[in-house]
Amino acid sequence: MIELPSQHTSQADNRALLALIAVLTPLLTFIVSNADALRYGLSKKTSYALISQGLDKLSDIDFDGFGIFSYPKDNAVFNADIYPGALDIPGNGIDEDGFLGDAVQAVRQQDGLAEIAPQKGKHIVLIVLESARADLLEKKIDGDYIAPTLRTIADRGSAIKYAYSHTGYTTTSIRAIFNRSLVRDHARITLIDFLQSAGYQLSIISGQDESFGNVASDVGMKNEGIYYFDARTAIDDRVFPSKEQGSLRLSEERVIEQFQSHMNELDFSQPQFIYLNIQAAHFPYTHPKMKKRLTDKLIPRSEINIENRDWLAITYWNAIASADWAVKQVLDAFKDRKLLDNVTFMILGDHGESLFEDEFLGHGHAINDSQTKIPLIINDSHVFADQAIGQVDVAEIVIRSALGLTNAWADNGKPVFQIVGTLSQPLLIAHIKQGGVRTVFDFRSEQVFLSDLQLWKPYKEALLEPVHKSRVESLIREWEALRWQEAESL
């Protein structure tokens, strides 16, 4: 006769199983949270995310919003002042963000532009090309260069070899160009403030909605006396049906039409500053009015995928060819008025663009050359060409060129700061120097990448090696300084 287990025995087994689960679940979750590969994979699973978030809240003993089960984890569970992403206040003796001890008060660098007396110089044309990659100058299709106009300007002037965007986002890039800083710095003179004080007449002609993210107001585009035209101004001429700020876009032909019309109204006996924004290479790299300059078949948005990367690429380069056409129209307008010798042209990208080379499409999710290296071209052969230049440097370069001043940095090793995410919630930060040497810090794994060595290392290990320590410290200290500057400006 087989004896069946009693109800009491079954309940005991169930309790034992529940106890085992109660012990193993936190243990396994903690192990996963400390293993990058496992965490990256399981974080996409709803079940794991719910469990880790729940356990993280239960372990948040000091109620600062962070426990020990999610990532990044709280390394000071009994101190509410210390947690991942905390603002590290310089000089208070507390290491709030958990990096390098207490933050150090940054020494303010002298503002090079503030040392230049506002004065009239050459006319200035600043052209920003949406999603323009640095390799556009060398790109050929069927043996022909796709950007002959830009190449001509570069050949007669300068093409900065190591020019970079600080972020992969348009709004922050435009702010960096005009405000000369990643964070609003009231002690630093902006491009527009300098030009207005120098007696320049200013014109804004843009193929995008410059009010997106309050950029136009933040950088002074809507200051009194400035001519202002953008995609919101000419909303009925948009190339796509959507009226959303991020989708508003004018064709390059419409931008040039407005530019040519406005040129007839300008008094060139006075110095002029003209900002043009060309949206040709904005995703999806074509629009219903886009001309077929390099191919007879532009890829429709529905067909964009990694399998069609070649088709996508030629569509993108066709858009860059359209942007090059637009630049030629601007040069021709000045040439027709016999003003070419009295104008400084500066052309640059707001950021780069990945075309599936790194398995990604677009921008703003990685720090690499395809997404952050940009063209920076000026019709001045006396501009240095081998130093690392960021968008915050552009205003001073173009003003010095227009005024006939020396254009060279005293510090050849000056790094360009780059970021994915925001200063308060970064995913990646980086320094890139002359020669394209990068130091990257990944907040998700707390590892450092040294591009010249093609090496990833836990950042605490990198700090133990003198050859790496200064690079890591310099990068993290600049991030902390920018965060503190941002907090002070609010």
N, C-alpha and C positions, 0 to 999 in steps of 0.2 A: 504494500500500500504506500503510495507517494504522499508525503506530508507537504501540504501547501504552506507557503510562508504566511505567517500571521500578519494581520493589519498592523500590529505594533512594530513588527520587524520591517515592513515596507516603509512605514513612516520614519523609522530610524535611518534607513538607507537614504531616503529622500533628504532628511536633514543633513546627513553626512555629505551627500552630493552637493547640496546648496552651500554648505560650509566650505567645501573644496572650491566651488565656483567663486565664492566670496573672497577666498584667499588668492586663487589663481588669476582672477580677472585684473585686480590692481597690479599684481606682480607682472603679468604679461604686458599690460598696458604700459607700465613703467619701462620695461625692457624695450618695447617697440619705440617709445618716445625718445629713447637714447640711441636708437639705431637708424641712421639717416635713410638707408635703402628701404627698410621696413616701413618707416614712418611715411615716406613719400608715397609708397604704394597704398598703404592702408588708409591714409588720410582722405583718399577719394571715396572710401566706403562710408556710407551713412552710419552704419552700426558702430564702427570704430570711432567716428567723430563724436557721436552721441555719448559713448562710454567715456572717452578721454575727456570730453568737456565736462561731463557730470562729475567724474573723479577729480578733475582739476578744481571745480568749485568746492567740493568737499575738503580738499587739501589747502584751500585758500584761508589759512589760519589768521593771517593779518589783514584780511579783507582789502587787499590792494588790487584784486582782479586777476591774480595769477596764482596758480598752484604748482604742483610738481609733475603733473601728468601730461599736460599739453606741451607744445613747443613754440617759442622758447619758454623754459620753465623758470620759476622763481627760485633764485639761489639764496634768498634770505627770507624764509617763510615766516619769521617772527618780526620782521621789520617792514612796516608799510611804506617806508620811504624808498626802499630798494626793490625794483621789479623791472622786467624787460621793457625797454622803451621809455623808462622814466627820464625826465629832463634832469640832466646832471648839472647842478648849479655850481659854477666855479668858486673855489675857495671856501666852501662851507664845511670841508672835512668829511663829506659823505660821498661815497661812490654810488650815486643813485642808479646809473644805468649798468653797473657791473663791469665796466671796461676801464682798465688802466688806472684805477684809483680815482680820486677826486678830479673833476674836470679842471683844466687850467685856463685862466683868463687869457684869451688870445690877444696878442699885441696887434693893434690896428695898423695896417699898412697905409702908407701915405697914398692919397688919391692922385694918380698921375694926371688925370684930366683937370683936377682943381688947380693944378700948378700952371695950366695954360690959360693965358688971358683970353677971354671971349673976344673974338675978332672975326671979321669977314674974310672968307677965303674962296676957294673954288666952289662951284655948285656940287652938291653931293646927291648921288642916286644910290639908294640902298635897296637891293632886290633880294627877297627871301624866296627860295624855291622849296615848295612843300616836298618832303620825303626824298630829298636829293642825296644820292650816294656819292661818296668821294671818288669812286672809280669812273664817274661819268666822263671825265676828260679823256680817258684812254679807251673808252668803249667803242668798238667798231661793229657795224652790221654790214655784211657783204662787202667788207673792205673799206667802208666809209665811216668816218667818225660821226657819232650821233649828235655831238654838240660842237660844231665847228665855230660858232660865234664865241662860246665860252673859251674854247681853245685859243682863239685869236687874242682875246683879252688877256688870258694867262701868259701867252707867249710874249706879248708886248709889255706885260706888267709882271705880276707875281701870283703864283698859286701856292698857298701855304700847304706844305706837305703834311703837317701833323695838326690838322684842325678838327675840333670835336664839339659835339653838342654835350651839354652837361646832363641832359635827360633825354628820354625818348618821346617827349610830349611837346606838342606845338605851343601850348600856352606858356609853359615854363621857359621854353626856348626864346619866345618873343620877349618875355619879361627880362631874361638874362641879357639879350641884345640891347634893349632900350634902357633898362635900369642898371645895367652893368653889375648885377649881383644876382645870386640865386634867391636872396632874401632882401626884402625892401630895407635899404640902408639910407636913412635920412641924412647921414653925413657924407654920402657919396653923390656927386652931381650926376643927374641922368643925362642921356643923350639929348632929349628934347629940351630940357631946361638949359643946357649949354647952348644949343643952337638958337633958341629964342633970345637968350641974353646976348648972343653974338650978332643979332640982327638978321638971321636967316628967316625966309618965308618957308613955311612947312606945308607939305601936301601928303596926305595918306590916301593911297589907292590900292585896295586889297580885294582879292578874289574870295576871301573867307569872311565870316562874321567876326570882326575883331573885338566885338563886345563879349564873345564867348569867354566865360571865366573872368569877366570884368577886366580883361587885358587892356582894352583901349583906354579905360579910365585910369588903370593902375600905372600905365607908362606915360600918360600925358597926351595921347593921340587926340583927345577931345578938348584940349586946352583952347582957350579963347584965341581966335585968329588963325586956327589951323584948318586947312581945307580937308574935309573928311568924306571919303566914299568907300563903301565896302559892300559885301554881299547882302547885308541887311538893308542898306540904302537902296539897292537895286533888286529887291526881292523878287520882282516879277520876271527878272532875267535869269533866275537860278536855273541850273542845268538838271536838277533833280526835283521831284514834286515836293519833298519834305520841306517844311519851314522850321524844323528844329535847328537850334544854333549850330550844333556840331555837323549838320548835314548841308547847311547853306553853302553854296559854291557857285562862282561865276566862271565861265569859260575864259581861257587865256585871251581869246579874241575880244571878249567884252571888256576885260581889264585894259587891254591895249587901246581899244576904242575910247575908253574914258580918259586914259592917259593922254592920247593924242589930242583929244578935245580940250583937255585942261591945259596942255602945253601952250595953246593959242591964247590963253588968258593970263599967262605968267609974265612978270616983268623981269627979264633976265639981266637988267642993269643992277638988280639986287640979288644977293646970293640965295639960291633955292636949295631946299632939301626935299627930295621926293622919295617916299617909301612905297615900294611896289611888292605885292605878295602874289605869286603865281601858283595856282593850285593844280596845275596839270597832272602832277604825279601823285595826287591824293588817291588812296584806295577808293574804288577798284581800278585805278590807273587808266580809266577811260570814262567818257560820259557821252550822251547822245550827240553832242556837237563836236566831239573830238575828231580831228582830221587824221587820216591814215597816212602817215609820213614814212613809216618803215615797213608796214605790213598791210595787206588788204583785209586781214581778218583779226580784229581785236577780240580778246577773250571776254565773253559775257560773264557777269558776276556768278551766275549759277554753275559755271564750269571751272571756277578757280579752286584748284586742289593741287596736292603735291605731284600727282601723276601728270598734270598739265603744266609743270613748272617752266618748260621751255616756251610754251605759248604765253604763259603769264609774263615771263621775262621780256619777250619782245614787245608785248603790250606796254609794259612799264617803260621800256626804253623809247617806245614811240611817244609816250607822254613826256619824257625828258627832252626828246627832239622838239616837241611842241613848246616846252618851256624855253629851249634855246632859240626857237623862232621868235618868241615874245621878247627875249633880251635883244635880239637883233633889231626889232622894231624900235626899241627904246634908243639904242645906239644911233640908228638911222635918223631918228627925230632930232637928236642933238647935232648929228653930222650935217643935216640939211640946214640947220641954223648956224653952222660954222662955230659950234660951241664945244666940240670934242676936246680941244686942248684946255678947256677951262672947267672940266667936270671930273670929279672923282667917282668912279663906279666901284661899288663893292657888291659882290654876289655871293650868297652862301645858302646852305641848307638849314632848315630848322632842326632836322635830325636825319639819320639815314633810313635804310629800309632793308629788312631781310627778305629775300626772295626764295625761301626754302633751302638756302645753302646750309643753314644750321638746323634744318627741320622746322624752322619757324617762318611765318609770314607776317610782315608788319614791323612794328617798332614798340619800344617801351617795355620789353620784357627780358632783355638781356643787355649786358655791357660787352659789346664786341665791335669790331670795325664796321660791319655791315649796317648795324643799327645806330652807331654813334659817331663814326668818322664822316665828316662832311666836306663838301667843296667849299673853299674860301678863296675867292679870286678878286684881285684888285688891279686896276690899270695903273699901277705905280711900281716900277721896277726896283725901287729903293726900299721896299718893305722886306724885312727878314723873312726867310722861307723855311728854316730848319727847326724852329722852336715849337713846342707844343702850345697851341693857341686855343682858348675856349671862347665861347660866345660872349662872355662878360668882357673880353678884351677888344671886341670888334669896334665899339664906339670910339675908343681912344685911337685905335689904328686909323680909322677913316677920317677922324678930325685932324690928326697929325698929318695925314697925307694931303688933305684939302688945304691945310695951312702951310704946307711945305716944310714941316718939322721932321726931325730925325725919328725914325720908326725902328726902335730896337729895345729889347728888354735887357736890363742889367743882369737878370738871373736866367741863364740858359736852362737851368734845371727846374724851373717853375712848373709844378704839376697842374693838370686840369682835373678838377673834381667832377665825378660823375655819380649818378644815383638812379636806381630803379625803385619806385615807390615814392614815399614822401619822407621828409626829414624826420618826422615823428614816428613813422612806421616804414622804415626802409627794408627792402629785401636784399639789395646789393648796393655797395658803395665802392668807388674805385678812384685811384689816382692814375693818370696816364702822363708820361713825360716824353721829352724829346726822344725820337727813335721809336715811339709807339710802345714803350715798356709800361705795362700795367701792373698795379697791385690792386687786387679785388678782395673785398671782405664780404662773405655771405653770412647774413644774420641768421639764416635758417639752420645752418650747420656750424656756425662759428668757425669757419675755415677760411684760410687766406689762399688766393691764387697768385703766383708770381709768374707772369707771362714769359719772361726771359728764360726762366728755368722750366717752364711748362710743368709746374709743380703745385699741387694742393697740399696745405699743411694745416693742422689745428692751430688756431691763432696763438694759443698759449705756448705751443711748441716753437712757433716762429719767433716769439718774443725772447726766447732763450738763446737765439742765435744772433749775434751782433750784426751780421751782414743783412739780416731781414728785419731786425727790430725797429730801426729808424723808419723804414718804409711803412710798417704796420702802424707804428705810433703816430706818424705824421698824418696818415689817412684818417684814423679814428679821431684824432684830435681836431682835424678840420671839420669832420661831421659834428662833433660835439659843439664846436665853436659856432657853426652855422645854426644849429638848433637853439643855442642860447641867444644868438642874434635875432632869430625869428621870434623867440619868446619876448625879448625886450622890445621888439617893434610893434607888438600887438597893443 
